[in-house]
Amino acid sequence: MRSVQNLLSELAYVSRSIEYLGDVLSDVEAVAERLGRRHGDDPLLEGMVEHETNVWAAAMKYQLDASTRTAEAWRSQMEALE
């Protein structure tokens, strides 16, 4: 079925996007490790890293939760078609 092929194509795209997200987060982790090694206990940098972590982690969690709910709804709809 053409529609099933389209579905599989969309899933492949989403899977590639998730892999890329993992790569980007690995880059963020590497930067964090370098910051820790280079700057030690710099209080100003400590506060800046804490702030950025809070902002970006909250945004990522919100979007990931929304994506998970969307995927669960998609799954339910597909199961209802069986």
N, C-alpha and C positions, 0 to 999 in steps of 0.2 A: 504494500500500500504506500502511495506517495506520502500520505500524512504521517505514517510511521517513520519513513525515511527523514522527513522534515523534523519530527520529534527527536530522532537520534542525532541529527545534525545540530539541533539546538542544545541537546545535552552535551555533545562533544565541545561546543563552544563554551558552555558554562564550566565544564571540567577544565578546559585550558585556562580559563580566567581564574579559576581557583588555584591552579598550579602557579600561575603568574603571581597571584596574591601571596602565596607561600614564599616565592622567590623574593618579592619586595620586603616581606616581613623578615626574612633572613638577612637582607641588607640592613634593615633597621637594627637588628640584633648585633650585627657586626659593628655598626657605628657606635652603638651603646658600649660595646666592649672596648673599642678604641678610646672613647671618651673617658671611661673609667681608668684605663691605663695611663692616659696622658695627663689627666687633670686631678687625679686623686680626690681629695676632700675639699675642693673649691666650693665654698658655701653659695656663691652667686650662681655658679653653674648647676649646683645641686638643685636650687630652687627652679631654675629654668627648665631643667630636665624633668623635674617633678610636674611642673605645669604642663609642658608639652605632652607628657605621658598621660596625664589626666584627660586632657582635651581630646587627643587622638585615639586613645583607648576607648573612651566613651563613645566617640563617633563610630569606631569600628564595631564595637559590641552592638550598638543600636542597629547598624546596617546588617550585621551578621544575623542577629535575632530576626529581623524582618525577612531576610533571605531564607532563613530556615523555615519560618512560618509559610512563606510563599511556596517553597519546595514541598512542604507537607501538604498544603492545599492542592498543589498540582498532582501529587501522588494520589491523594484521595479522589480527585476528579477522574484520574486515569483508571484507578481501581473500580470506580463506579461504572465505567464503560465496559468492563470485562463481562 
